[in-house]
Amino acid sequence: MNTEMPSTIHLKDYRPSDYLIDHVDLDFILTPAATKVCSHLTVRHNPIVEVPSDTLHLQGENLKLEKVKLDGKILNQASYNITSTELIISNVPTHNFELEITTIINPQANTALTGLYLSKDVYCTQCEAEGFRRITYFLDRPDILATYTTRIEASRDEATTLLSNGNLVESGHSDDGKNRYAIWNDPYPKPSYLFALVAGNLSCVKDAFTTASGKKVNLSIYVEPGKADRCDWAMNSLKRAMRWDEQSFGREYDLNVFNIVAISDFNMGAMENKGLNIFNDQLILASPDTATDKHYLQIESVVAHEYFHNWTGNRITCRDWFQLCLKEGLTVFRDQEFIADQRDRTVERIESVRNLRARQFPEDASPLAHPVRPSSYIEINNFYTATIYEKGAELVRMIQIIAGREGFRAGMDLYFKLHDGEAVTIEDFLKCFNNSVNVELKQFFTWYTQAGTPKLICNLKYDDTAKSAELFVKQITDPTPNEDCKKALHIPLRLGLLDRDGSDFALVLSDNKHIIDGVVHVTQYDQKFEFKNITTHPVPSYLRGFSAPVKLIAEQSDQNLAFLMANDADLFSRWQATCDYAMRVAVQMIDIYDADTFKKRVKSYSLALEKSISNEALGHAYRAELLKFPTETDIAREINHNIDTDIVLKVHKLFAKTVSTVIGSTLEKLYYETDISKVFSPDAEQSGRRALRNACLYLLASRGYARDKQRLITHYENATNMTDKAHSLKMLTIFGVKENRDKALDSFYELWKDDHLVIDIWFAVQATVPAKITLSHVKRLMRCNQFSLVNPNKVRALIGNFAMQNPSQFNRLDGKGYTFVGQKILELDRINPQIAARLLNAFSSWQTLEPIRRQKAELTLNEMFKSRDLSRDVYEILTKILEG
């Protein structure tokens, strides 16, 4: 057990650095176990600090120091002190000076995958958030912006590719011909977390892009040898993202080259290093027979996201890590808008909201709740969360709603103009909208500083005599850790009032003010809006387009929900009505089980659903979304107390089976109508058809007729792409008989056992089967040659999917799911603390379980806490989860 509590870092303690670094010269001589790093820093006194300290504190971890020079003179050991986290140099000048530091690091021993490490014989860096201090001693903080020149030297046999940030200046061979070298220069000041280096024997796919001003940019994607033919979609996505950013935000690329490297050992999805983006290869490599439509969409989105960071994150960066949402939330918003323009805007919005509710809403309701801009942290890696990313994006979207699209663009233009080359704060960002379009965001700022998901309670009353409707709105935000009293927020609520024909009434307030774009602004705890000229009792459509990240509570009858499903002009609200109707039936089934009542209500819901999915004008992808019922996790989240995951699973299965029985003929018709015989394309039209077809396949499989089981086998055997193959494989593992299931799993394995990306699908399929035998299967699969606890993708595919995507088996009544995952977290903590801490999030909602499961989850958590030498990453998360 830990005896020393890690220190907490607070936003209120921020102060500028006494010193700045203007330029960095780095010289790497790469070897697996003893890489030499020579850094030459041009340092000066920070002019905004009146009296700087004469002691310089440079951060560093796991470094072997060889020598230090100050203005060309070697310092003796009495002039500095080394701790486990710092190099402290005494009596430094308060004027400009040159500092040279030589360190030795061991890339091949770096299993944490932060700093410089080896991945399948490829040298790679990951410096966000604080990895640069594992390369050399430095002022490793985001407000230290410097230009970089990097020289890389490595054995000619080990590294034909030598990459770093910026533009290539020079390359060649050493005098003896044994080594290669390359020199890169990045002319744009950047923080150390954006430094990158890659060296190894890699294949390259090249292309070019001509910017709006006519400049040619050379584009390259570097991958493992033999994988170059799987880069076309990523390159295509990059070029479309570059053009879109010019057209939508006026942002043109600045360097002469843009390089992407895909590697297999990576803690995150990708990293936006200036001019040299590094990706987890699962987010670059794709072909019809190896990647699903979901993978194609992820590649399109993440390639765009990392490219968009060039301006929102790189050219303008964060003053400190508390401002992380300023780059991540803003850039998520930008990539969501990109995908919406490339595909179906409503479907993109549905996917974003579904992800927010599945990941961020539970975070807000758990002991891990924190504001979009936190006020403190122990380990910054723990704050790369759904709150920072997804909720942060929702806040930007609300600003767009409040300012209007033109006003939002004006505010963004001013932001880029004023702050290019700076490290800034949330306040700096919001001020640009106030100054450009005179939008007051003082109250809105509370969204950034207050944790929790607001509940928006809406109640509509109609006056037939006055022909008016009164909308009463109440906002409530439940207490979160260390924050009991919540302030009222500025919530833009987009709504519509529908007449009996399904048309929208014009929204005019009693004071004759016309409502723009259907948005009323809720700014008080309790508020009333009175609409006039409402000639019949309206059906309200609330929170259209999900205009704010809130939980809507509104009384709607089954009849009203069915009416909205068929008539609402806002397609997001149609989908929401479909979800609300299904969720209501499922939750009531859990609360009060009555088979006859349940079947009757499901039949009513099913007929309304059948009408929606039969409407061809709605599009394939959208109708596929209508067929995605609330998951087990969705239902549990709605209950939110005394959860028995076995009962939730039972209701979920019965619900799907009943719906498919009622509308089976329509589902069969849609399944056969959406067959695709043409050559595979990942575009919106084809992927939408596959999504609808596979949604029908799932429901029909849950019905369980003999022809449904045979259809699964045929679908699997006839699949010509990984989307259909993987989906039917999963359905066979859940609904198929043992003989067919085992045959499909064995054939899939034999075909793809040598492809480290596709085999992750095989792991994930088996980890998510909601059956008692799954845990033993997961343990057995850990002994498979293709599994490695050192590789984050494998951990996520097998252990992560079991813990996060299989609620009935992770939350087994005997507690064995908790014990297994807890043991793996402790093992991972000694290998890769970031991955261990993220896996620990599976326990975040343990207090909402029924007493037996709750007790066993707590027992596992306490046993973990007794472990010695927990990392800061795991210690922080574990402490919060236990304190609750």
Secondary structure, DSSP 8 states (H G I E B T S, - for coil): --SS----EEGGG----SEEEEEEEEEEE--SS-EEEEEEEEEEE-TT-SS--S-EEEE-SS-EEEEEEETTEE--GGGEEE-SSEEEE-S--SS-EEEEEEEEE-GGG-TT--EEEEETTEEEEE-TTTTGGGTS-B--STT--EEEEEEEEEETTT-SEEEESSEEEEEEE-TTSSEEEEEEEEEEEE-GGG--EEEE--EEEEEEEE-TTS-EEEEEEEE-TT-GGG-HHHHHHHHHHHHHHHHHH-----SSEEEEEEES--SSSEE--TTEEEEEGGGT---TTT--HHHHHHHHHHHHHHHHTTTBTTTBEESSGGGHHHHHHHHHHHHHHHHHHHS-HHHHHHHHHHHIIIIIHHHHTSTT---SS-SEES-GGGG-SHIIIIIHHHHHHHHHHHH-HHHHHHHHHHHHHHHTT-EE-HHHHHHHHHHHH----TTTTHHHH--S--EEEEEEEEETTTTEEEEEEEEE---BTTB-S-----EEEE-EEE-TTS-B---BBTTS-B-GGGEEEE-SSEEEEEEE---S--EEE-SGGG-SS-EEEE---HHHHHHHHHH-SSHHHHHHHHHHHHHHHHHHHHHS--HHHHHHHHHHHHHHHHHHHT-GGG-HHHHHHHT----HHHHHHHH-SSB-HHHHHHHHHHHHHHHHHHSHHHHHHHHHHT---S----SHHHHHHHHHHHHHHHHHHHH--HHHHHHHHHHHHH--SHHHHHHHHHHHHHHS-HHHHHHHHHHHHHHHTT-TTHHHHHHHHHHT--STTHHHHHHHHTTSTT--TT-HHHHIIIIIHHHHH-HHHHT-TTSHHHHHHHHHHHHHHTT-HHHHHHHHGGGTTGGGB-HHHHHHHHHHHHHHHTSSS--HHHHHHHHHHHH-
